[in-house]
Amino acid sequence: MTTEREATETSGSQLAGPPVRTHRWGFGAFLFVFAVFVLSAVVIGAIVGTVAPESTNSATVALVGTIVPTVLATVVALLVTKLRGNGPAVDLRWSFTREDVRAGFKFGALGLVCTTVAAVVWTNVVGEENASSAVSQLVENERMPISAAIAMFLFVWLVGPICEEVIYRGLLWGALERLAWGRWAVFGLTTVIFAVSHLEPLRTSLLLVIGIPIGLARLFTGRLGASIVTHQVNNFLPALAVLLVALGVMPA
């Protein structure tokens, strides 16, 4: 019988069947992690609103309210795999091989093309005034300290993609495979949930397009490293644009 570790090492050039899942966590773990994300964001907002209500709309405070819940939810997801499974390397297919990086750049390049075209179409549909992400809106009307702007850039480009991939194409993907869903069904549902769970209804269709090449990287390699790199490549230009706007170098 093929073990989980052997399945993890399957060549990314072949679309193998779903690996055998032996962990004790499932879809409930994903729901719990998502609840941690939402509740921690609410708690941070409530604390700021009570202690320093004048800072509620501050870009720096909003940034903290985005980073902390995301990182906290990711830590909980990793703990779930350690406490009720085989650890992230096996359960989440966590790896960063040379093959993963190459595949990530290939799918990332595809993602940049698809996202650019989709963003142009989407902007024409919703209008220029509505064509900003939640992160972009944080910096459009307020200059940020350089340290906060750099932190935001690094989070959007590097850290955020790692966190989101652990949660959606690691934990959620593994939970659906444990339910014996087929690879393409898992790819489709995780892409939809990824888009919807950003809680930006106007951008959901665009996020679906963004999520497709990222999910394909996970689908065709069978590993999380490729989707992380794809996500990071896809996020680089938007992160750079937000940084330049935050520093006042580029107009909003």
C-alpha positions as CSV (number, residue, x, y, z in Angstrom):
1,M,0.0,0.0,0.0
2,T,1.2,3.5,-0.8
3,T,2.1,5.4,2.3
4,E,1.4,9.1,2.8
5,R,5.1,10.0,2.6
6,E,5.5,8.1,-0.6
7,A,2.4,9.8,-2.0
8,T,3.9,13.1,-1.0
9,E,7.0,12.4,-3.1
10,T,5.1,11.5,-6.3
11,S,6.4,13.3,-9.3
12,G,4.6,16.6,-10.0
13,S,4.5,15.8,-13.7
14,Q,1.8,13.2,-13.2
15,L,-1.7,13.9,-11.8
16,A,-1.8,11.0,-9.4
17,G,-4.9,9.9,-7.5
18,P,-5.6,11.3,-4.0
19,P,-3.2,10.1,-1.4
20,V,-4.2,7.9,1.5
21,R,-5.3,10.1,4.4
22,T,-4.7,8.8,7.9
23,H,-4.9,12.0,9.9
24,R,-7.7,12.5,12.5
25,W,-8.7,16.0,11.5
26,G,-11.2,16.9,8.9
27,F,-13.5,19.7,7.6
28,G,-14.3,20.7,11.2
29,A,-10.6,21.6,11.7
30,F,-10.9,24.1,8.8
31,L,-14.1,25.6,10.2
32,F,-12.4,25.9,13.6
33,V,-9.3,27.7,12.0
34,F,-11.5,30.0,10.0
35,A,-13.5,30.8,13.2
36,V,-10.2,31.6,15.0
37,F,-9.4,34.1,12.1
38,V,-12.8,35.8,12.2
39,L,-13.1,36.0,16.0
40,S,-9.5,37.2,16.6
41,A,-10.1,40.0,14.0
42,V,-13.4,40.9,15.8
43,V,-11.6,40.9,19.2
44,I,-8.8,43.1,17.9
45,G,-11.3,45.5,16.5
46,A,-13.2,45.6,19.7
47,I,-10.1,46.3,21.8
48,V,-8.9,49.1,19.5
49,G,-12.4,50.6,19.5
50,T,-12.5,50.6,23.3
51,V,-8.9,51.6,24.1
52,A,-8.2,54.0,21.2
53,P,-11.4,54.7,19.3
54,E,-9.8,57.6,17.4
55,S,-7.4,55.0,15.8
56,T,-10.1,52.6,14.6
57,N,-9.7,53.7,11.0
58,S,-5.9,54.0,11.1
59,A,-4.1,52.1,8.3
60,T,-1.5,50.7,10.7
61,V,-4.1,49.4,13.1
62,A,-6.1,47.9,10.2
63,L,-2.8,46.2,9.1
64,V,-2.3,44.7,12.5
65,G,-5.9,43.6,12.5
66,T,-5.2,41.7,9.2
67,I,-1.8,40.2,10.0
68,V,-2.4,39.0,13.5
69,P,-5.6,37.0,12.8
70,T,-4.1,35.5,9.7
71,V,-0.9,34.4,11.4
72,L,-2.8,33.1,14.4
73,A,-5.1,31.0,12.3
74,T,-2.1,29.6,10.5
75,V,-0.4,28.6,13.7
76,V,-3.6,26.9,14.9
77,A,-3.8,25.0,11.5
78,L,-0.2,23.8,11.9
79,L,-0.9,22.7,15.5
80,V,-4.0,20.7,14.4
81,T,-1.7,18.7,12.1
82,K,0.8,18.1,14.9
83,L,-1.8,17.2,17.5
84,R,-4.3,15.2,15.4
85,G,-2.2,14.1,12.4
86,N,1.2,13.4,11.1
87,G,2.5,17.0,11.0
88,P,2.4,19.6,8.2
89,A,5.0,17.9,6.0
90,V,2.8,14.9,5.5
91,D,-0.7,16.1,6.1
92,L,-0.4,19.4,4.3
93,R,2.1,18.2,1.7
94,W,4.5,20.9,2.8
95,S,7.7,20.9,0.8
96,F,9.9,23.3,-1.1
97,T,11.9,21.2,-3.6
98,R,13.5,22.6,-6.7
99,E,10.6,21.1,-8.7
100,D,8.1,22.9,-6.5
101,V,9.8,26.3,-7.1
102,R,10.0,25.8,-10.8
103,A,6.3,24.8,-11.0
104,G,5.4,27.7,-8.8
105,F,7.1,30.2,-11.1
106,K,5.5,28.7,-14.1
107,F,2.0,28.8,-12.7
108,G,2.8,32.1,-11.1
109,A,3.6,33.6,-14.6
110,L,0.3,32.1,-15.9
111,G,-1.4,33.7,-12.9
112,L,0.0,37.1,-13.6
113,V,-1.3,37.1,-17.1
114,C,-4.7,35.8,-16.1
115,T,-5.0,38.2,-13.2
116,T,-3.9,41.2,-15.3
117,V,-6.5,40.5,-18.0
118,A,-9.2,39.7,-15.4
119,A,-8.4,42.8,-13.4
120,V,-8.8,45.1,-16.5
121,V,-12.1,43.5,-17.3
122,W,-13.3,43.6,-13.7
123,T,-12.3,47.2,-13.3
124,N,-14.3,48.1,-16.4
125,V,-17.3,46.3,-15.0
126,V,-17.3,47.6,-11.4
127,G,-15.8,51.0,-12.1
128,E,-12.4,52.6,-11.2
129,E,-13.8,53.8,-7.8
130,N,-14.7,50.3,-6.7
131,A,-11.6,48.5,-8.1
132,S,-9.5,48.4,-4.9
133,S,-8.8,45.5,-2.6
134,A,-9.3,45.8,1.1
135,V,-5.6,46.2,1.6
136,S,-5.3,48.9,-1.1
137,Q,-8.1,50.9,0.6
138,L,-6.0,51.0,3.8
139,V,-3.4,53.2,2.2
140,E,-5.3,55.2,-0.3
141,N,-6.2,58.0,2.1
142,E,-3.4,57.8,4.6
143,R,0.4,57.8,4.5
144,M,1.9,54.9,6.6
145,P,5.1,54.9,8.5
146,I,7.9,53.4,6.5
147,S,8.2,50.4,8.8
148,A,4.5,49.7,8.6
149,A,4.5,50.0,4.8
150,I,7.4,47.6,4.5
151,A,5.8,45.1,6.9
152,M,2.6,45.3,4.8
153,F,4.6,44.7,1.6
154,L,6.3,41.7,3.0
155,F,3.1,40.3,4.4
156,V,1.1,40.7,1.2
157,W,4.0,39.3,-0.9
158,L,5.5,36.6,1.2
159,V,3.9,35.8,4.5
160,G,0.2,36.1,3.6
161,P,0.5,33.6,0.7
162,I,2.1,31.1,3.0
163,C,-0.6,31.5,5.6
164,E,-3.5,31.3,3.1
165,E,-2.0,28.2,1.4
166,V,-1.6,26.4,4.7
167,I,-5.3,27.1,5.5
168,Y,-6.9,26.6,2.1
169,R,-4.8,24.3,0.0
170,G,-3.3,22.6,3.0
171,L,-5.9,22.1,5.7
172,L,-9.1,22.5,3.6
173,W,-7.6,20.5,0.7
174,G,-6.6,17.7,3.1
175,A,-10.0,17.7,4.8
176,L,-11.8,17.3,1.5
177,E,-9.4,14.5,0.3
178,R,-10.1,12.7,3.6
179,L,-13.8,12.8,2.6
180,A,-12.7,10.9,-0.6
181,W,-13.4,13.8,-2.9
182,G,-11.7,13.7,-6.3
183,R,-8.8,15.9,-7.1
184,W,-10.7,18.2,-9.5
185,A,-13.6,18.5,-7.1
186,V,-11.2,19.5,-4.3
187,F,-9.5,22.0,-6.6
188,G,-12.9,23.5,-7.5
189,L,-14.3,23.8,-4.0
190,T,-11.1,25.1,-2.4
191,T,-10.8,27.8,-5.2
192,V,-14.4,28.9,-4.5
193,I,-14.0,29.0,-0.7
194,F,-10.7,30.8,-1.1
195,A,-12.4,33.5,-3.1
196,V,-15.5,33.8,-0.9
197,S,-13.7,33.7,2.4
198,H,-11.9,37.0,1.7
199,L,-15.2,38.6,2.5
200,E,-15.0,41.0,-0.3
201,P,-18.2,40.3,-2.3
202,L,-17.3,42.8,-5.1
203,R,-13.9,41.1,-5.7
204,T,-15.1,37.5,-5.5
205,S,-15.2,36.9,-9.2
206,L,-11.6,38.4,-9.6
207,L,-10.4,36.3,-6.7
208,L,-11.8,33.2,-8.4
209,V,-9.5,33.9,-11.4
210,I,-6.6,34.6,-9.1
211,G,-7.2,31.3,-7.3
212,I,-7.3,29.1,-10.4
213,P,-3.5,29.0,-11.2
214,I,-2.6,28.7,-7.6
215,G,-4.9,25.8,-7.2
216,L,-3.6,24.2,-10.4
217,A,-0.1,24.3,-8.9
218,R,-1.3,22.4,-5.9
219,L,-3.3,20.0,-8.1
220,F,-0.6,19.1,-10.6
221,T,2.4,18.9,-8.1
222,G,0.4,17.4,-5.2
223,R,2.4,19.6,-2.9
224,L,1.9,22.9,-1.0
225,G,5.3,24.4,-1.9
226,A,4.3,25.0,-5.5
227,S,1.1,26.7,-4.7
228,I,2.9,28.9,-2.1
229,V,5.4,30.1,-4.7
230,T,2.7,30.6,-7.3
231,H,0.7,32.7,-4.8
232,Q,3.8,34.8,-3.9
233,V,4.6,35.4,-7.6
234,N,1.1,36.5,-8.2
235,N,1.1,38.8,-5.2
236,F,4.4,40.5,-5.9
237,L,3.2,43.3,-8.2
238,P,0.1,44.1,-6.2
239,A,2.2,44.2,-3.0
240,L,4.7,46.5,-4.7
241,A,2.0,48.8,-5.9
242,V,0.5,49.0,-2.4
243,L,3.9,49.8,-0.9
244,L,4.6,52.6,-3.4
245,V,1.2,54.1,-2.7
246,A,1.7,53.8,1.1
247,L,5.0,55.6,0.8
248,G,3.5,58.3,-1.4
249,V,5.7,57.4,-4.3
250,M,2.8,56.5,-6.5
251,P,-0.6,58.1,-6.5
252,A,-3.6,56.1,-5.2
